Amino acid sequence: MKFQLAINMERVAPDVDMRDVERHTLEMVQMADDGGFEIAWAAEHHALEMTIAPGPFQILTWWAAHTSRIRLGPAVVVAPYWHPIRLAGEAALLDLYSGGRLEFGIGSGAYQREFDRMHPGLKQSEGYKYMHEMLPAVKALWNGDYEHNGEFWSFPAATSVPKPLQKPHPPIWVAARAPITYDYAVKQECNILSWPLTRPMSEVELYKERLDTALADNPGKPRPIFAAMRHTAVYDRKQDWEVPVKAAMRQLSQFENLFKNMGDVENGFPKAIEFSELENRDEYNPRMLQEHMMFGTPEEVIAKLGLYDALGVDHFTYYASMGLGFKEQKRSLALFIEEVMPAFPRATA
């Protein structure tokens, strides 16, 4: 099993200096680069301080200039917010700047709040249709002159300028939860980014079943790389378990606000829903969070990761951003690199 890092520039409060956030995020990516992580991912989000990523390719170009080996990608560009020509060109430019290290991640979008601002009138549940039209167009533009007449975009013959360094194109990843997206990813020969949120291991098993079904329904298609992401925090002592759990509960209550599109966001900071409104939900039960997230001492995390490895998860995505303090985040990543990763030696090609 190989390892990826997903990290956001994240401000938890107005008094946090954005320059400290920027520096911390880069240092975490550099630690992952030195520590043997395969890929570092940057998100795309708009007008939210908890996930500061208005231009994923800007972030990735910045990381590329300060790293040497780790591969870099957006997880994910939100297809309905882009034009195919612009997306193809910006992605290819990153591949050029990074020396051929681009991993291209694409998805449908997460929050109705963002859709209301970035693509007014579009329901988040319909975003996948834009992704389905976008991806073949981007691949065609990377290849050469291409004319497009689709449901959402139409343009005369054009091509991506520049072209990607990687041939025939950079590896492509699709954020997938629904069966239709697994089927689409297999048909398009894309790798899979999955995120079971705070749900139990059975959710990861469900995603693996959807991948297996998609492969069975598309004979002859190659098996994609299957990645699963979890919030991750490694700590020295078992009694420290409440530190990341409390941080996660605070941030997840903000996510719940966004998922419900409650509109209670002030100057980019979503209001946290009161825990009293969530206490009966397993996803927010402290002990359930400690069990389902990748939280624990090195020995506990190794045991949890063993379940993913046995299931057939090819890459584990270490999700670092969750309101944890900068010092705790760095200690966690150092423990993961020094004590957890050696238990899962990289497969030789």
N, C-alpha and C positions, 0 to 999 in steps of 0.2 A: 504494500500500500504506500502511495506517495502522498505528499501533503501540500496544501495550498493555504494561503493567507488571504482572508477578506477583512479589510479594515477601512473604516470611514474617518474622515476628519469630523470630529464630533465635539460640540460645545454643549455641556450639560446645564450651563447657567450663563447669564449675561456677563458676570464678572470674570469669566475664563478668557484669557488673552488668546486671540486667534493665532498669534505668532507661536505661542506655546503648543497649540493644537497642531499647527503645520509641522513644527519641528519634531514633535513626538511621533506623528504618523510616519514621517520619512524615516526616522530612526528605527521604528518597528519593521518597516519594509527592508531596511538595510540589515537588520538582524536576521530576517527570514532569508535574505539573499546569502548571507554568510553561513547560515545554519542548514542549508540544503533544501529549503522549500522549493517546490516545482514552479508555482505560479503565485503572483500577488494580484488580487482583484480590487478594482475601484468601482463603486456604484455610480448610478445616475439618479439624483434626486434634486428637487427644486424647492427653494423657499423654506427649507427646514434646517434648523441649526443642528439637530441631532444626526443628520446625515448630509454633510456639506459636500455636494458633488454636482455642481451645475454643469461642469464640462469634464466628463471622465477622461477624454483624451488629453486634456491639459494636465490633469493629475498624473496620468500614466507617463506622459512625456517628461514631466518633472522627476518622477521616480526613475525613469530610464537613464536620465543624466547622472544619477547618483547611485546606480547599481551596475553590476557587471554581468551577472549570470541569470538571475531569476527571470522567468517569463512573465509577461504583463498583459492584463486584459480588463475590459469593462465587464462587470457582472451586476447588471447588464445594461446595455443601451436599450432605451425604451422605444420600440419601433414607431409607435404613433407620433412621437415628438420629432421625427427626423424626415428628411427627404433622402431618397436612395443615393442620389449623386453626391450629396454632401457627406453622408455616412460612409460611403465607399472611399471617398477621398481622404477623409480625416483618419479613418482606420488604417488605410495604406500608408499615410504619412507617418503614423506612429510606428508601423512596422519598419519603415525606413530609418527613422530616428533611433529606434531601439536595436538596430542591427538584426532584424528578423526575429524579434522576441514576442510578437503580438499573438495573443489568444483572444479570439473575437467572440464575446458573449452577447447574446441578444435575447430580449424577452418582451412581454406584453405590458408590463407596468403593474404597480402594486396598489396605489392609493387613489381613490376617487377624487380626493382633494387636489392632487396634482393634475389629474385629467381635467378638472374643472378650470384650471389655470393654464395648462399647457396645450390642451386640445378640447376647448369648451364644447359641450354637447355630446361628447363621446362617453359611453359607459365603460368603466374599467373592464367589465366582463366581455366586452367586444374587442378589446385590445389585441387579442391573439390573431384576429383576422389581418391586422396590419402587419404583424410579424410574418405571417404566412406569405403575404405578398412581397414584403420587403426583402427577405433573405435571398430568394432566387435572383432578384434584381441586383442586389449588391454583388453576388457571385458573378453574374454576367458582366457587370461593369468592371470588375477586377480583371476579367478576361479580355475585354476589348470593347469596340463600339457596340452599343446596344440601344434599341428603341423599346420603350415601354408604354403599353396601353392597358392599364389595370383599373380596378375598382376605385382605388384611392390615389393613385399617382399616374400621370401620363406625361411623357416627354419624348422629344425627337432623339435621334441617335446621339449618344454621348458615351464617354468612357471615364473610368476612374483615373484621375491624375493626382498623385503618382500611382503607379501600380505597386502592390505589395512585393516585398523581397521574396517571401516564401511562395513556392510554387507547388500545386496550382493555385493555392491560396492559404492563408493562415488557418490553423485549426479553429473550428467553429463550435461554440457551445450554446445550448438552449436551456433557459430556465424552465423546468418542467415540474408540474404537479398533476395536471389533468391527463387522463388517458389519451385524449386527442393530441396533446402536445408530445407525449412519448412517441406516438405513431408518426407524427410529423418529423420529429428529430431523427428517427430511424430512417425514414424515407429520404431525408435530406443528408444523411450520413453526418449528423452532428453529435457531439458529445453532450452529456447530460449534467446539468447543475440542479441538484435537488436540495430543498430546505424543509425539513419536517417541523420547523418552528419549535414549539416547546412540547410537542407531542411525544408519546413513548416510542420505543424501538419498533413497535408494530407499524408505525407510520413509515419508517425506512423500509421495512419489509414490504409494505404495500407498494411503494415506489419501485422497488426491485421487481415485484410481480408485474407492474405495468410495463417496465422495460422488457421483461421476458415475453409478455404477451405481444408487444409491438414487434419484437424480433420474430416470433412465431408467425405473425401475420404478414411479415415482409421477408419471405425466404430469400436468401442470397445477399441480404444487406449485412455489412460488417457490424460486429458488436461495438457500440460506442464506449468511450470511457464513462464510467458512472461515478459521479462525485456526490457526496452528501455533506452538508454544512451544519455545524452546530456552534452556538455560543460556547466558547472555551475559556476556562480559567483553571490553571494548575497552581496549587499552593503547597507550602511546606508541611503544614500541620493539619490534621483532620478537623481540628476545632475551628479552623479558619473558614469553614464552608459557608458561613452566613454572609461573609463579605461580598463575594460575587453574586450570591442569591439576592441580597437586598438591592444591589446595583441593578441586576437584571429585572427585578420586580418593578423598580422605579421606571426603567426605560420601557419595559413591555407594556406598562399601563399607558405610556404615551403612544406606543404603537397601536394599542387598542383604540385610542381616540382617533387615530388616523384611519384605521380599518373601518371604523364606524362612521367616518366622515362627520364627526360631531361639530367641526368648525371652530372649536375652542383652541385656537392657536394665536398667540400674541407675539408679534415681532419675531416670528420664526420658531418659537418654542411651544410645542403642543402641551396643553395642560394634562397632567397625569390624572387618570380616573382614580377615584378613591378606592383603596384596596377593599373597603367594606362592600363595594359593589361587585368585587371579583373573587371574594374569599371562597365561594362555593364552587369555583371552577378549578379543575385539576391543573390547568395550564399555569395557574398563578399560585398554587399551593407551594410553599417554600420547599418542603421535602420532595415534592414531585419535580420541581425545577432542579434541585440538586441531583436527583436520580436521572432525569432525562437529558439534561444538558451535559456537555463534556466538562464537568466540574469535578475536581478531586485532587488528591495527592498524585504524584507520578504513578504510583502503583495502581491506584484506583482508575486513573485515566487509561493506563495500558490495558487493564481488564475490560473497560468499556469499549475501547477501540478494537479489541480483539473480536467483539461481536460484529462490528462493521466489516472487518477483514474477512471473517468467516462467511458473511452473507454475500460477499462479492463486490463490496465497495472498493473501487480502484483508487480513488483519491479521497482523502478526508480534508474538508475545508474548515480550517480553524478561523472562526469568526471572532475577531478581537474586540470590536467596538460595542460596548454595552454599558457605558457609564461608569466603568471601573476606573479608579485612579491611575494616572500615568505610571507611577512607581509599581503598582500591582500588575498592570498590564505587561510591563517589561519583565518583571520577575516571572510571571506566568509563561511568557514566551521563552525565556531563558531555560526554565525547567523543562518545558516541552521539547526544546531542541536538545538539551543535554541529557535528559533522563528518559523521555518518552520515545522519541524518534528512533533511538538505537534498537529498541525492541521490535521495530518493523523495518528491517534492512531493505533498501531499494532493490527491486528486481533488476537484474542485469539484462540489457537488450540483447 
